[in-house]
């Protein structure tokens, strides 16, 4: 799960910089690896409030097309009676400036859970579209013809979120975020989430701290393993290296 909006830089900058003969072109290929005190996706813990290891690879072509893959350790599928302990996200799309200062991002995302072995497959396919202006991005994702993470009858469920990225200087950024998950035909599964993330970039090594919470139904989003609410307000810290 990871689209955060908050989580992976997928595409080229919309700002064109002057080229110089002795200035190397940006490398379109990048890698990232990290650890978080817990893996939250759309406000809900995927790792039963426990730490998770994460990593990914991205390729952003000069034309604006991009593809990537990202993975994280998880616990929720095993807790639900399956065998999967890893989430793998495969994505691709196109990002470009469509008007002065306005950037459009269109893409697809496949959430894949190897050997999940649940009654209904947790594998989920989403299409998404986002518009960015200045520091603000609004994004909408829809599951189209697949159920939402294995919940029967939830095809065409949607998630809408708005986030911003404020540069505080000296490598520090502040990212507020609000979102709403609609689980079609399952009202108890619909909820809103919020977060506020402060990050510091130490030359490619990013330390972050985020306050994350939801108004999700405490029974619907309780872990089968221990009964704890997976959407409670928590402080989540992370460390990620990009190279």
PERA-V93239 format. One record per pair of residues at least 6 apart in sequence whose ideal C-beta (glycine too) atoms are under 7 Angstrom apart, sorted by the first residue. I is the first residue (numbers start at 0). J is the second residue. D is the distance in whole Angstrom. If there is no record, write none. Layout:
i=I j=J d=D
i=I j=J d=D
This chain:
i=0 j=40 d=3
i=0 j=41 d=7
i=0 j=45 d=6
i=0 j=86 d=6
i=0 j=110 d=6
i=1 j=7 d=6
i=1 j=40 d=6
i=1 j=69 d=6
i=1 j=71 d=7
i=1 j=88 d=6
i=2 j=108 d=6
i=2 j=140 d=7
i=4 j=136 d=6
i=4 j=138 d=6
i=4 j=160 d=6
i=4 j=162 d=5
i=4 j=176 d=6
i=5 j=162 d=6
i=5 j=174 d=6
i=5 j=176 d=6
i=5 j=194 d=7
i=5 j=196 d=6
i=7 j=55 d=6
i=7 j=57 d=7
i=7 j=67 d=7
i=7 j=69 d=6
i=9 j=57 d=6
i=9 j=59 d=7
i=9 j=65 d=5
i=9 j=67 d=6
i=10 j=59 d=5
i=10 j=63 d=7
i=10 j=65 d=5
i=10 j=94 d=4
i=10 j=104 d=7
i=11 j=59 d=5
i=11 j=61 d=7
i=11 j=63 d=6
i=11 j=94 d=7
i=13 j=96 d=4
i=13 j=102 d=4
i=27 j=58 d=6
i=27 j=59 d=5
i=27 j=60 d=6
i=28 j=58 d=5
i=29 j=57 d=5
i=29 j=241 d=6
i=30 j=56 d=5
i=30 j=242 d=6
i=31 j=54 d=6
i=31 j=55 d=5
i=31 j=239 d=6
i=31 j=240 d=7
i=31 j=241 d=5
i=32 j=54 d=4
i=32 j=240 d=6
i=33 j=53 d=5
i=33 j=54 d=7
i=33 j=237 d=6
i=33 j=238 d=6
i=33 j=239 d=3
i=33 j=240 d=7
i=34 j=50 d=6
i=34 j=52 d=6
i=34 j=237 d=7
i=34 j=238 d=6
i=35 j=50 d=7
i=35 j=51 d=5
i=35 j=53 d=7
i=35 j=235 d=6
i=35 j=237 d=4
i=36 j=50 d=6
i=36 j=235 d=5
i=36 j=236 d=5
i=37 j=44 d=5
i=37 j=46 d=5
i=37 j=48 d=5
i=37 j=49 d=6
i=37 j=50 d=6
i=37 j=51 d=7
i=37 j=235 d=6
i=38 j=44 d=7
i=38 j=45 d=5
i=38 j=46 d=4
i=38 j=51 d=4
i=38 j=71 d=5
i=38 j=73 d=7
i=39 j=211 d=5
i=39 j=235 d=6
i=41 j=158 d=6
i=41 j=178 d=6
i=41 j=180 d=6
i=41 j=192 d=6
i=42 j=192 d=3
i=42 j=211 d=6
i=42 j=212 d=7
i=42 j=213 d=4
i=42 j=215 d=7
i=42 j=230 d=5
i=43 j=213 d=7
i=43 j=215 d=7
i=43 j=220 d=6
i=43 j=229 d=5
i=43 j=230 d=5
i=44 j=229 d=4
i=45 j=73 d=5
i=45 j=75 d=5
i=45 j=86 d=7
i=46 j=72 d=7
i=46 j=73 d=6
i=46 j=74 d=5
i=47 j=74 d=4
i=47 j=75 d=7
i=47 j=78 d=6
i=47 j=222 d=5
i=47 j=224 d=6
i=48 j=227 d=7
i=49 j=74 d=6
i=51 j=71 d=5
i=51 j=72 d=5
i=52 j=72 d=5
i=53 j=70 d=7
i=53 j=71 d=4
i=54 j=70 d=6
i=55 j=67 d=6
i=55 j=68 d=6
i=55 j=69 d=3
i=55 j=70 d=7
i=56 j=67 d=6
i=56 j=68 d=6
i=57 j=65 d=7
i=57 j=67 d=4
i=58 j=65 d=6
i=58 j=66 d=5
i=58 j=67 d=7
i=59 j=65 d=4
i=63 j=93 d=5
i=63 j=94 d=5
i=63 j=95 d=4
i=64 j=93 d=5
i=65 j=91 d=6
i=65 j=92 d=6
i=65 j=94 d=7
i=66 j=91 d=4
i=67 j=90 d=6
i=68 j=87 d=7
i=68 j=88 d=7
i=68 j=89 d=5
i=69 j=88 d=5
i=70 j=85 d=6
i=70 j=86 d=6
i=70 j=87 d=5
i=71 j=86 d=5
i=72 j=84 d=6
i=72 j=85 d=6
i=73 j=84 d=6
i=73 j=85 d=7
i=73 j=86 d=5
i=76 j=83 d=4
i=76 j=112 d=6
i=76 j=115 d=5
i=76 j=117 d=7
i=76 j=121 d=6
i=77 j=83 d=7
i=77 j=84 d=6
i=78 j=222 d=6
i=78 j=223 d=5
i=78 j=224 d=4
i=79 j=117 d=6
i=79 j=223 d=6
i=80 j=117 d=7
i=81 j=115 d=5
i=81 j=116 d=5
i=81 j=117 d=5
i=82 j=114 d=5
i=82 j=115 d=7
i=82 j=116 d=5
i=83 j=112 d=4
i=83 j=113 d=6
i=83 j=114 d=5
i=83 j=115 d=4
i=85 j=113 d=6
i=86 j=110 d=6
i=86 j=112 d=6
i=87 j=111 d=5
i=87 j=113 d=7
i=88 j=108 d=6
i=88 j=110 d=6
i=89 j=109 d=5
i=89 j=111 d=7
i=90 j=106 d=6
i=90 j=107 d=7
i=90 j=108 d=4
i=91 j=106 d=6
i=91 j=107 d=6
i=92 j=104 d=6
i=92 j=105 d=5
i=92 j=106 d=2
i=92 j=107 d=7
i=93 j=105 d=6
i=93 j=106 d=7
i=94 j=102 d=6
i=94 j=104 d=4
i=95 j=102 d=7
i=95 j=103 d=6
i=96 j=102 d=5
i=97 j=103 d=5
i=100 j=132 d=6
i=100 j=133 d=7
i=101 j=130 d=7
i=101 j=132 d=5
i=102 j=131 d=4
i=103 j=130 d=6
i=104 j=129 d=4
i=105 j=128 d=5
i=106 j=127 d=6
i=107 j=126 d=5
i=108 j=125 d=5
i=108 j=127 d=6
i=109 j=124 d=5
i=110 j=122 d=6
i=110 j=123 d=4
i=111 j=122 d=5
i=112 j=121 d=5
i=112 j=122 d=6
i=115 j=121 d=5
i=117 j=149 d=5
i=119 j=146 d=6
i=119 j=149 d=5
i=119 j=151 d=5
i=120 j=149 d=6
i=121 j=148 d=5
i=121 j=149 d=4
i=123 j=142 d=6
i=123 j=145 d=5
i=123 j=147 d=6
i=123 j=148 d=5
i=124 j=142 d=7
i=124 j=143 d=6
i=124 j=145 d=5
i=125 j=140 d=5
i=125 j=141 d=6
i=125 j=142 d=6
i=125 j=143 d=7
i=126 j=141 d=6
i=126 j=143 d=6
i=127 j=138 d=6
i=127 j=139 d=7
i=127 j=140 d=4
i=128 j=139 d=6
i=129 j=136 d=6
i=129 j=137 d=7
i=129 j=138 d=4
i=130 j=137 d=5
i=134 j=163 d=5
i=134 j=164 d=5
i=134 j=165 d=6
i=135 j=161 d=7
i=135 j=163 d=5
i=136 j=162 d=5
i=137 j=161 d=5
i=138 j=160 d=6
i=139 j=157 d=6
i=139 j=159 d=5
i=140 j=157 d=7
i=140 j=158 d=5
i=141 j=155 d=6
i=141 j=157 d=5
i=142 j=153 d=7
i=142 j=154 d=6
i=142 j=155 d=6
i=142 j=156 d=5
i=143 j=155 d=7
i=144 j=154 d=6
i=145 j=154 d=6
i=146 j=153 d=5
i=146 j=154 d=6
i=147 j=153 d=4
i=147 j=156 d=4
i=147 j=182 d=6
i=150 j=182 d=7
i=150 j=185 d=6
i=150 j=188 d=6
i=152 j=184 d=5
i=152 j=185 d=7
i=153 j=182 d=5
i=153 j=183 d=5
i=153 j=184 d=6
i=153 j=185 d=6
i=154 j=183 d=7
i=155 j=183 d=6
i=156 j=181 d=6
i=156 j=182 d=5
i=156 j=183 d=5
i=157 j=181 d=5
i=158 j=178 d=6
i=158 j=180 d=5
i=159 j=178 d=7
i=159 j=179 d=5
i=160 j=176 d=6
i=160 j=177 d=7
i=160 j=178 d=3
i=161 j=177 d=6
i=162 j=174 d=6
i=162 j=175 d=7
i=162 j=176 d=4
i=163 j=174 d=7
i=163 j=175 d=6
i=164 j=172 d=6
i=164 j=174 d=5
i=165 j=172 d=6
i=165 j=173 d=5
i=166 j=172 d=6
i=167 j=173 d=6
i=170 j=199 d=6
i=170 j=200 d=4
i=170 j=201 d=7
i=171 j=198 d=7
i=171 j=199 d=5
i=172 j=198 d=5
i=173 j=197 d=6
i=174 j=196 d=4
i=175 j=195 d=5
i=176 j=193 d=7
i=176 j=194 d=5
i=177 j=191 d=7
i=177 j=193 d=5
i=178 j=191 d=7
i=178 j=192 d=5
i=179 j=191 d=5
i=180 j=189 d=6
i=180 j=190 d=6
i=181 j=189 d=5
i=182 j=188 d=3
i=182 j=189 d=5
i=187 j=216 d=5
i=187 j=219 d=4
i=188 j=219 d=6
i=190 j=213 d=5
i=190 j=214 d=6
i=190 j=215 d=4
i=190 j=216 d=7
i=190 j=230 d=7
i=191 j=213 d=7
i=191 j=214 d=5
i=192 j=213 d=4
i=193 j=212 d=6
i=194 j=209 d=5
i=194 j=210 d=7
i=194 j=211 d=4
i=195 j=209 d=7
i=195 j=210 d=5
i=196 j=207 d=6
i=196 j=209 d=4
i=197 j=207 d=7
i=197 j=208 d=5
i=198 j=205 d=6
i=198 j=206 d=7
i=198 j=207 d=4
i=199 j=205 d=7
i=199 j=206 d=5
i=203 j=240 d=6
i=203 j=241 d=5
i=203 j=242 d=6
i=204 j=240 d=5
i=205 j=239 d=5
i=206 j=238 d=6
i=207 j=236 d=7
i=207 j=237 d=5
i=208 j=234 d=6
i=208 j=236 d=5
i=209 j=235 d=5
i=210 j=232 d=7
i=210 j=234 d=6
i=211 j=233 d=6
i=211 j=235 d=6
i=212 j=231 d=7
i=212 j=232 d=3
i=213 j=230 d=4
i=215 j=230 d=4
i=217 j=228 d=5
i=220 j=228 d=6
i=220 j=229 d=5
i=220 j=230 d=5
i=221 j=227 d=7
i=221 j=228 d=6
i=221 j=229 d=7
i=222 j=229 d=6
